[in-house]
Amino acid sequence: MMSLIIGIGVALIVVILYLIFRIGNLVSLVKDEKAATQSRNRTHAFLLMAFMILSLIGFYYWSYVHFDEYVLPVASEHGAITDHLFWITMAICVIAFTLIFIVMFWFTYAYQYEEGRKAAFFADNHKLEILWTLIPAVVMALLIFRGLRAWTDITGPASKEAEVIELVAQQFAWTARYPGKDTELGKIDFRLIDASNEFGLDLTDEKSYDDFKSQTLHLPAGKEVLLKIRAKDVLHSVFLPHFRVKMDAVPGMQTQFKFRPMKTTAQMREETGNPNFNYEMACTEICGKGHFSMRFPVVVEDEETYNKWKAAQEAWLKQNPDYYDKYVPKEKKESAMIKSGMSPDNGSLKQVELKTVSVN
């Protein structure tokens, strides 16, 4: 309702301004042209000042009233740093915008046309030129170096305790790959990708035998997470807004992003007062007609619940036993059966490892 009232008010203001303009033109036909021109200049200058004042009031009022509608709660450790940098940049831009806006419209009012007035001419002003070059340069340098420090941190090497998760993008879906009990992801080879082996798992690598996939991104709260990101076809982009995570998924190369989730899904539901709240990951790169459907559910749990969930998952190899027969080397089949959970570990894994060492 409020939006409708505002819209009607704006329309009425536009109509009134148009009528004033028309009346001014008609009056100028019966008055002296010079006097009419002077009158129009004063009117236009006044209207421009009114536009400036109303625009600034509307801008600040709207931003203040609707602030909570476009600022999401922060749910990661580095998110506070990212937001701090964002709002510093926003404050600098808004202050600069406001000053330039005021000066620009004040000049149109103060220096409106008057008969006999001559413009002042300055060939140059070295002090002014140095000032307006030096101040933006210093401010920009400080912002860049502060931002570069944050960027280096979130894209740098993760700690040994970090939870490593791979995200694979394709038109038009996401898939997550998790390491099993060995806590290490197995090797991949893009030439091995097919309808079932969407990751391109290299089954000659023993680390891949207990890897498993998930259609939901599970994250442990309070623990560092390293996302390894890649794409199978076109450019995609990982976006986790509540965690302030955004990184492109680029075909032919791997990108990464590390962060520490700090609030479980349950905690966010309590904080937002929304019992149906759920985290979500989206693709923010236009990747084709089905781009809109690349929404990936995200669940953040305490570490104990997260570990229980991981322990209950089946290895990819166990779900695809045909690949065991075709692609697992003969000397590694027993190890593959045990690590993937296709058969229980009865001590034979150690024997296989000893045989491999003695053969080498």
N, C-alpha and C positions, 0 to 999 in steps of 0.2 A: 504493500500500500504506500509506504513512504517513497519507494522508487517511482511509483506512478505520479505522486504529487510533485516530486522533484522534476520529473520529465515534463509535466504540464507547465510548471513554473518557468523552466528554461525555454519552452516553446513560446510562452507569453512574452518573455523578455525579448526574444528574437523578433517577434511580431511588433512589439513596441519600438524597438530600435529601427526597424524597417520603416515604420510609419513616421518616426522622427526624421529619418533621412529623406523621405518623400516630401514631407512638409517643408523641410529646409530647401529642397530644390525648387518647390513652388514659390516659396517666399523670395528666393533669389531672382526669380523672373520679374518681380515687380519692384525690387529694391536695386540700389546701386550695386553693380557687380563686385566692386572692390570691398564694400562693406559686407556683402553677402559671403565673399570668400573668407574674410576675416572671421566672420561669425561661424562659418562651417569649420574652420581650423580650430577655433576654441571648443566647439562642440565635439569634434573628433578627438582632440587632446583630452578633454574631460572624460569621454567615453573609454578611451584607452586606459586612463588612470583607474576608472571604475572597474574595468575588466581585470586589471592587474590585482586590485585589492580583493575583488570577489573570487578570482582564481586562486590566489594564495590562501584565502580563508577556506575555500572549498577543499583545496588540496590537503591542508593540515588537518582540517576537521575530519575528512573522510579517512585519512590515514590513521588518525587517533581512534576513531570510533570502531573501525573495522580491523584494527591491528591483529587481534587474536584470530581472525579468520584466515590470515595468510601467513602466520608464523606457527609452524609445527613444534610440538615439544621435542626437546633434544634427548636422544636415548643412547648416545655414545660418548666416550671420553673425549675424543678429539672434536666432537660436534660443537662443544662450547667454544673452542679456539676458533673453529671455522665461523661460527656465528659472530664472535667478537670481531674478527676481521671484516666480515660482511657489513656489520653495522657501523664500524669505523669508516669504511669506504662509503656507505650510504650517507652517513652524516656529512662527510666532506662534500659529496656530490650535491646533496640537498642545500647545504649552506652556499656553495658556489652558484647553484642554480637560482636560489632566491636572490642573492646579491645581483647577479647579472640581469635577472628578470626585473628587479626594481629599477636598476640603473637604466636599462633599455627603455622602459616605459616612462620613467621620469624625464629622460632626455626628450622623448617625443612631446611631452607636456611643456617642459621648461623652454625648449627651443622650437616651439611651433612657429610657423611662418608669420612674420610681421614685416610690413612694408618699411623699407629703409634699413632693416637689420642686415649686417654683414657677418659672415662666418669667420671665426678666428682660425688661422692656419698655423700649424706647428710642423716644421720640416722633420724634426725627430726629437726624441727625448730619451737619452741613453739610460738615465736612472730608471725611468718607467719601464723601458724594455728589459733591462736587467731584472727588475723586480718581478714582472709578470712571467719571466722565463725561469728565474731561480726558484721562486716559491712552488710552482707546480712540479718542477723537477725534483725538489727535495721531498715533497709530499709523495710523489709517485715512487721515488726510490725507497722510501721507508715502507710503503705498502708492499712493494714488490719483494723486498728482502724479508719482510715478516711473512708474507705469503709463501715465499720460496722455502723458508725454514719449515713451515707446516707441511708443504707438499713433499719435501724431502723426507720428512718423518713418516708420512702415511704411505709413501711408495718405497721406502727403504726395506732392508732385510728384516724379517720378523724374528722374534725370539725362538729359542728351541722348544719352548712350551706352547707355542701358538698352535691353534687348531687350523689345519690347512684344508681348505675346501675349494674344489674347482667348479666353476660355472661355465657351461657351454651354451652358446646361443645359436639358434638357427631359425629360419623362417618357419613358423612363428611360435616358438616355444623355448623355454629354458629347461636345462637339466643340470642337476647338481651331482657331483661325484665326491664321495667321502673315503678316506683311508680306513682300513679295518684296524685290527688289533696292533699291527706293526706301526701305526700312526704315520705311514708314509704312502703317498700316492705312487702308483706304478707308472711306468713309462707309457707314452702314447705315440702313435705314428698315424698321421692323417691318411696315409695310404691304406690303412686297415679299417677305416670307417665304412660301415655298411648299414643296412636297415636295422640290425640288432645291436651291433657294436658301435653305438653312436659316439662313443668317446674315442674310438680308435685304439683300444687297449692293446698293448704289446704283451702277449701272453708268454713271451720268452723271459719276461721279467717277473721274478717271484713276488715282488712287491705289489703287483697288480691282482694277485689271486684273491685277496680279501677286500678289494675295493668294492664299494656298492654305490648304487645310484639312488636318487630321491627326487620326487616331483614336488617336494616342499623344502624350502631352505630353513633348516634348523640351526640355531645359533646358541652357544652357551653364554649366559650373562656373566660378566666379570672376568672373562677370559679373552685374551687377544686372539683375533681371527684374521687369517690371511686368505683373501680371496684371490685365486688364480683364475684369470678370465680369458676366454678365447671364443672365437666365432667360426662357424663352419661354412658360411656362405657370404653374407654381406656385413656391412658395418652395423653393429648394435651398440647399446650402451646400458650398463648396469646403473640403476638408480634406486637407492634406499634412502628416501627423504628424511625419515626420522633419525637415521644414523649419520646423515650428511655425507653419504657415500655416492660418488658418481665417477664412473670410469668406463671408457669405451672398450667394447669387445671388437677386436680387429682381426680379420682373417689373415692367417699366415704369421701371426705373432701373438705372444702371450703378454697381457698386462696384469698388474696386480694392485691390490689395495688392502692395507691392514688397518684394523680398527678394533675397538673394545666395546661391545654392547654392554650397557649398564642397567637396563631396565627390562625385566621379563614382560611378556605379553600381559600376564595377570596384573603386574604393577602399572602398566600403561592403561589398562582398563579402569583401574582404580583412580589413577591420576586424572584421566580425561572424563571420568564419570560415564563412560560408554561401555556397557557390558558386552557389546558386539565388536569392540575395537579389535582389529588385526593389523599387524604389520604387513607391508606389501612391497614387492620389488617390481619395477616397471622398466620397460625399454624406452629410452628417451632419444632414440635416433630413428628417424623415419626410415623403415626398412622394407616397406612394401605394403600391399593392400591389407594384410593381416596384422599390421603393426599394433593396432589397438588391443589385440588379444594377448599380447606378450606381458601378462600379469602373472607374477609368481608369488604364491603365498609364503609368508615368513613367520616362523615361530621362534620366540626367544624363551629359553627355559633356564632354570637354575642348573648348575653343572651336574648335579646328581641325576636329575631327570633327563638331562641331555645324554649322559653316559648310558643310562638305561635304554634310551631310545636307540642309540648306536648299537648297543649289544644285541638288540632284537632284530636288526636288519640282516637280510640275507645278501651274501656276496653276489656280485654280478655274474661271476663264473658259475655259481651254483644254480642261478636262474637260467643260465644258458649252457647246459651240459654239452650241447653239440660242439661248442667251441673247445671244450676240454679235449675231445677226441681229435679234432682237426688241427688245432694250433698250439697246444701245450706240448713242449718237447718231451720225448719219452723219458729222459732221465729226471724230469721234474714233475711227472704226473702224480706221484705219491705226495709230494710236497703240495702240489696244487689242490689235491683232494682234501688234505688236512686243513690248509689255510683257508680254503673257500668254504669249509664246513660240509663238504660232500661226504666226508667220513670223519669220525671222531679221532682226536689226537691220542693215540695209545702208546706214544713213545717212538713210533716209527719215523717221525719227522727228523729226530736227532740222528737216527741211523742213516737216513738218506743224506743228510748234510755231511756226515762223516765219510760216507762212500764217495761223495762228490769231491771232498777235499783230497782223499787218497788217490782218486783217479787223476786229478790235476797235478 
